[in-house]
Amino acid sequence: MKFKDLNFKEDKPRKGVQAWVDFPNGFEVSVVKHYYSYGGEKGLYEIGVFKDGIMCDPLGWGDEVKGWLKPEDVEQELASIGALESTNPIVDHLK
């Protein structure tokens, strides 16, 4: 997925924007840039990943979110998440 294809919606309370990406493998990704996000005040993005409605870390970041991302970094992370198997052992314990 290309960054330009993300459908950002205004997030007024946090003074920023948010887009959601739903992947066929069951992962959902929130892409945000706002006052409280890592890097948001510098114009950078933060992403969080969900599986079955629970926030998770399927790529082993060591955190449930990854921030300080440029648009091309967001594209790379989205490609990695989209390529995951739907039965990912890192998040299967959430069920």
Backbone as ProteinMPNN parsed JSONL, in Angstrom:
{"seq_chain_A": "MKFKDLNFKEDKPRKGVQAWVDFPNGFEVSVVKHYYSYGGEKGLYEIGVFKDGIMCDPLGWGDEVKGWLKPEDVEQELASIGALESTNPIVDHLK", "coords_chain_A": {"N_chain_A": [[0.843, -1.174, 0.0], [0.524, 2.195, -0.787], [1.577, 5.236, 0.708], [0.221, 7.531, -0.078], [-2.265, 6.54, -0.632], [-3.565, 6.157, 1.738], [-6.38, 6.815, 3.757], [-6.776, 9.42, 5.427], [-8.34, 10.773, 8.277], [-9.526, 13.622, 9.995], [-8.52, 14.19, 13.323], [-9.717, 15.831, 15.622], [-9.756, 16.217, 18.542], [-7.16, 15.441, 19.281], [-5.65, 16.991, 17.719], [-4.768, 16.254, 15.049], [-4.332, 13.625, 12.605], [-5.742, 10.459, 11.464], [-5.545, 7.226, 10.039], [-6.914, 4.095, 8.974], [-5.982, 0.753, 8.229], [-7.061, -2.227, 6.924], [-6.094, -5.509, 6.7], [-6.149, -8.482, 4.629], [-5.119, -10.643, 6.059], [-6.063, -10.422, 8.589], [-4.96, -8.541, 10.283], [-5.084, -5.231, 11.587], [-4.223, -1.864, 11.084], [-3.418, 1.149, 12.62], [-2.655, 4.351, 11.634], [-1.213, 7.219, 12.691], [-0.856, 10.755, 13.239], [-0.37, 13.081, 15.473], [-0.729, 15.341, 18.266], [-0.026, 13.785, 20.527], [1.294, 11.566, 19.548], [4.237, 9.549, 18.828], [6.635, 11.451, 17.478], [4.833, 13.052, 16.186], [4.659, 15.843, 16.593], [6.739, 16.663, 15.074], [5.957, 16.23, 12.541], [5.987, 13.584, 11.847], [5.002, 10.068, 11.726], [3.103, 7.577, 13.55], [2.524, 4.135, 14.113], [0.189, 1.57, 15.004], [-0.627, -1.809, 15.676], [-3.268, -4.146, 15.362], [-4.904, -7.19, 16.231], [-7.672, -9.152, 16.012], [-8.987, -7.172, 17.446], [-7.26, -6.548, 19.513], [-4.433, -4.829, 20.625], [-1.174, -5.415, 19.37], [2.18, -6.737, 18.819], [3.336, -7.787, 16.205], [5.667, -7.803, 14.686], [7.829, -7.752, 16.31], [8.794, -5.346, 17.493], [9.188, -4.582, 20.076], [7.472, -2.995, 21.369], [4.082, -1.842, 21.442], [3.506, 0.095, 19.62], [4.96, 1.907, 16.886], [6.894, 4.633, 16.293], [7.948, 7.877, 14.995], [8.084, 7.826, 12.213], [8.685, 8.301, 8.759], [6.786, 8.967, 5.731], [7.638, 6.999, 3.806], [8.685, 5.077, 5.51], [6.397, 4.259, 6.845], [5.082, 2.999, 4.708], [6.839, 0.811, 4.318], [6.551, -0.602, 6.751], [3.815, -1.212, 6.634], [3.821, -2.911, 4.4], [5.293, -5.06, 5.427], [3.606, -5.932, 7.515], [1.319, -6.577, 6.071], [2.28, -8.796, 4.724], [2.446, -10.786, 6.587], [1.624, -14.012, 7.914], [-1.692, -15.131, 8.628], [-1.86, -16.654, 10.881], [0.018, -15.892, 13.144], [2.61, -16.622, 15.275], [3.477, -14.87, 17.276], [1.297, -13.345, 18.001], [-0.739, -15.146, 18.367], [-1.145, -16.099, 20.929], [-2.863, -14.336, 22.063], [-5.442, -15.059, 21.697]], "CA_chain_A": [[0.0, 0.0, 0.0], [1.253, 3.453, -0.862], [1.19, 6.216, 1.711], [-0.748, 8.459, -0.668], [-3.562, 5.879, -0.691], [-4.183, 6.118, 3.059], [-7.532, 7.712, 3.885], [-6.674, 10.083, 6.721], [-9.468, 11.559, 8.767], [-9.106, 14.565, 11.019], [-8.703, 13.827, 14.726], [-9.725, 17.164, 16.256], [-9.348, 16.272, 19.952], [-5.71, 15.285, 19.426], [-5.027, 17.933, 16.782], [-4.014, 15.503, 14.056], [-5.028, 12.774, 11.651], [-5.645, 9.019, 11.648], [-6.034, 6.356, 8.977], [-6.954, 2.667, 9.325], [-5.757, -0.193, 7.136], [-7.477, -3.597, 7.238], [-5.444, -6.461, 5.812], [-6.815, -9.775, 4.51], [-4.586, -11.602, 7.036], [-6.708, -10.189, 9.877], [-4.334, -7.454, 11.026], [-5.551, -3.862, 11.349], [-3.167, -0.926, 11.441], [-3.763, 2.551, 12.81], [-1.56, 5.263, 11.304], [-1.594, 8.501, 13.275], [0.066, 11.877, 13.436], [-1.067, 14.064, 16.296], [-0.007, 15.953, 19.379], [0.448, 12.798, 21.488], [1.981, 10.438, 18.907], [5.693, 9.627, 18.756], [7.078, 12.155, 16.283], [3.752, 13.847, 15.615], [4.957, 17.286, 16.619], [7.765, 16.912, 14.054], [5.391, 15.866, 11.251], [6.217, 12.165, 11.593], [3.846, 9.206, 11.974], [3.175, 6.445, 14.482], [1.566, 3.086, 13.759], [-0.148, 0.542, 15.976], [-1.184, -2.979, 15.005], [-4.302, -4.864, 16.11], [-5.375, -8.486, 15.734], [-8.887, -9.506, 16.766], [-9.33, -6.054, 18.315], [-6.283, -6.393, 20.589], [-3.17, -4.277, 20.166], [-0.13, -6.428, 19.425], [3.494, -6.43, 18.255], [3.634, -8.965, 15.395], [6.971, -7.718, 14.025], [8.882, -7.763, 17.311], [9.345, -4.007, 17.733], [9.453, -4.379, 21.494], [6.455, -2.058, 21.839], [2.851, -2.009, 20.667], [3.48, 1.114, 18.575], [6.253, 2.318, 16.328], [6.767, 6.031, 15.927], [9.012, 8.611, 14.324], [8.131, 7.257, 10.863], [8.437, 9.093, 7.556], [5.826, 8.242, 4.888], [8.224, 5.789, 3.204], [8.809, 4.092, 6.588], [5.047, 3.725, 7.04], [4.867, 2.056, 3.603], [7.62, -0.404, 4.584], [5.923, -1.335, 7.851], [2.548, -1.751, 6.129], [4.145, -4.056, 3.535], [5.702, -6.164, 6.303], [2.419, -6.415, 8.23], [0.459, -7.216, 5.072], [2.877, -10.061, 4.289], [2.412, -11.764, 7.671], [0.614, -15.071, 7.894], [-2.782, -14.821, 9.562], [-1.557, -17.373, 12.113], [1.319, -15.392, 13.564], [2.815, -17.125, 16.631], [3.688, -13.793, 18.248], [0.021, -12.822, 18.481], [-1.723, -16.213, 18.58], [-1.406, -16.271, 22.372], [-3.891, -13.378, 22.46], [-6.775, -15.654, 21.527]], "C_chain_A": [[0.894, 1.244, 0.0], [0.704, 4.434, 0.165], [0.106, 7.144, 1.177], [-2.155, 7.867, -0.741], [-4.261, 5.78, 0.67], [-5.268, 7.184, 3.152], [-7.527, 8.341, 5.284], [-7.928, 10.882, 7.021], [-8.937, 12.456, 9.891], [-9.448, 14.031, 12.407], [-8.598, 15.128, 15.524], [-9.269, 17.156, 17.71], [-7.825, 16.193, 20.146], [-4.924, 16.164, 18.459], [-4.159, 17.219, 15.753], [-4.894, 14.727, 13.106], [-4.819, 11.302, 11.988], [-6.211, 8.314, 10.431], [-5.993, 4.911, 9.488], [-6.722, 1.844, 8.075], [-6.153, -1.572, 7.642], [-6.851, -4.535, 6.214], [-6.209, -7.773, 5.755], [-6.331, -10.807, 5.532], [-5.15, -11.374, 8.448], [-6.082, -9.095, 10.726], [-4.961, -6.122, 10.622], [-4.45, -2.93, 11.828], [-3.743, 0.481, 11.531], [-2.511, 3.371, 12.512], [-1.992, 6.643, 11.784], [-0.452, 9.518, 13.208], [-0.728, 12.906, 14.209], [-0.188, 14.501, 17.458], [0.635, 14.925, 20.309], [1.231, 11.648, 20.866], [3.488, 10.662, 18.867], [6.109, 10.242, 17.429], [6.052, 13.08, 15.681], [4.033, 15.331, 15.559], [6.021, 17.671, 15.597], [7.273, 16.513, 12.658], [5.588, 14.411, 10.874], [5.03, 11.342, 12.096], [4.169, 8.096, 12.97], [2.163, 5.412, 14.014], [1.391, 2.126, 14.927], [-0.86, -0.578, 15.247], [-2.163, -3.687, 15.938], [-4.612, -6.185, 15.427], [-6.538, -8.881, 16.62], [-9.225, -8.442, 17.804], [-8.366, -5.796, 19.457], [-4.978, -5.864, 20.002], [-2.064, -5.309, 20.365], [1.15, -5.927, 18.749], [3.944, -7.605, 17.379], [4.996, -8.955, 14.714], [8.129, -7.646, 15.018], [9.558, -6.421, 17.526], [9.791, -3.822, 19.179], [8.488, -3.391, 22.129], [5.22, -2.292, 20.986], [2.69, -0.958, 19.586], [4.89, 1.362, 18.078], [6.082, 3.73, 15.8], [7.972, 6.567, 15.188], [9.196, 8.12, 12.894], [7.856, 8.297, 9.789], [7.432, 8.315, 6.708], [6.397, 6.968, 4.264], [8.444, 4.695, 4.248], [7.457, 3.447, 6.874], [4.754, 2.691, 5.946], [5.6, 0.746, 3.849], [6.978, -1.248, 5.677], [4.591, -1.955, 7.406], [2.794, -2.965, 5.24], [4.521, -5.268, 4.382], [4.504, -6.766, 7.025], [1.479, -7.132, 7.261], [0.971, -8.568, 4.624], [2.855, -11.137, 5.368], [1.346, -12.828, 7.417], [-0.474, -14.708, 8.901], [-2.607, -15.56, 10.883], [-0.13, -17.031, 12.519], [1.552, -15.824, 15.003], [3.006, -16.037, 17.684], [2.359, -13.295, 18.803], [-1.021, -13.911, 18.724], [-2.056, -16.426, 20.041], [-2.481, -15.308, 22.867], [-5.284, -13.986, 22.431], [-7.21, -16.414, 22.748]], "O_chain_A": [[1.894, 1.306, 0.714], [-0.494, 4.449, 0.448], [-0.823, 7.5, 1.902], [-3.13, 8.603, -0.893], [-5.418, 5.365, 0.745], [-5.093, 8.31, 2.686], [-8.19, 7.853, 6.199], [-8.491, 11.561, 6.163], [-8.024, 12.085, 10.629], [-10.531, 13.489, 12.629], [-7.533, 15.477, 16.033], [-8.466, 18.007, 18.094], [-7.276, 16.805, 21.062], [-3.697, 16.091, 18.388], [-2.978, 17.527, 15.596], [-6.035, 15.1, 12.832], [-3.874, 10.932, 12.686], [-7.217, 8.736, 9.86], [-5.156, 4.553, 10.318], [-7.2, 2.188, 6.994], [-5.646, -2.035, 8.664], [-7.052, -4.376, 5.01], [-6.858, -8.146, 6.732], [-7.059, -11.75, 5.841], [-4.754, -12.059, 9.392], [-6.614, -8.754, 11.782], [-5.321, -5.917, 9.463], [-3.819, -3.178, 12.856], [-4.458, 0.938, 10.638], [-1.443, 3.116, 13.067], [-3.011, 7.172, 11.34], [0.728, 9.174, 13.133], [-1.645, 13.529, 13.674], [0.957, 14.068, 17.592], [1.725, 15.164, 20.828], [1.784, 10.826, 21.597], [3.962, 11.798, 18.871], [5.953, 9.623, 16.377], [6.365, 13.826, 14.753], [3.685, 16.001, 14.587], [6.194, 18.849, 15.284], [8.056, 16.462, 11.709], [5.386, 14.033, 9.72], [4.162, 11.855, 12.802], [5.324, 7.737, 13.195], [1.071, 5.765, 13.569], [2.304, 1.9, 15.722], [-1.613, -0.33, 14.306], [-1.922, -3.81, 17.139], [-4.585, -6.286, 14.2], [-6.404, -8.938, 17.843], [-9.689, -8.756, 18.9], [-8.613, -4.923, 20.289], [-4.479, -6.385, 19.005], [-2.015, -5.991, 21.388], [1.185, -4.833, 18.184], [4.845, -8.347, 17.77], [5.44, -9.989, 14.213], [9.283, -7.496, 14.615], [10.772, -6.365, 17.721], [10.665, -3.005, 19.469], [8.659, -2.996, 23.282], [5.314, -2.885, 19.911], [1.828, -1.096, 18.718], [5.875, 1.069, 18.757], [5.223, 3.987, 14.956], [8.882, 5.831, 14.808], [10.323, 8.008, 12.412], [6.911, 9.078, 9.895], [7.239, 7.121, 6.936], [5.701, 5.954, 4.202], [8.395, 3.511, 3.917], [7.374, 2.242, 7.116], [4.23, 1.617, 6.241], [5.04, -0.325, 3.612], [6.873, -2.467, 5.545], [4.283, -3.092, 7.764], [2.054, -3.946, 5.316], [4.105, -6.387, 4.078], [4.399, -7.988, 7.133], [0.912, -8.173, 7.595], [0.186, -9.409, 4.187], [3.207, -12.285, 5.097], [0.317, -12.571, 6.792], [-0.202, -14.055, 9.908], [-3.15, -15.135, 11.903], [0.804, -17.792, 12.265], [0.782, -15.442, 15.884], [2.725, -16.262, 18.861], [2.295, -12.867, 19.956], [-2.096, -13.614, 19.245], [-3.15, -16.891, 20.361], [-2.962, -15.457, 23.99], [-6.201, -13.476, 23.074], [-8.305, -16.975, 22.769]]}, "name": "protein", "num_of_chains": 1, "seq": "MKFKDLNFKEDKPRKGVQAWVDFPNGFEVSVVKHYYSYGGEKGLYEIGVFKDGIMCDPLGWGDEVKGWLKPEDVEQELASIGALESTNPIVDHLK"}
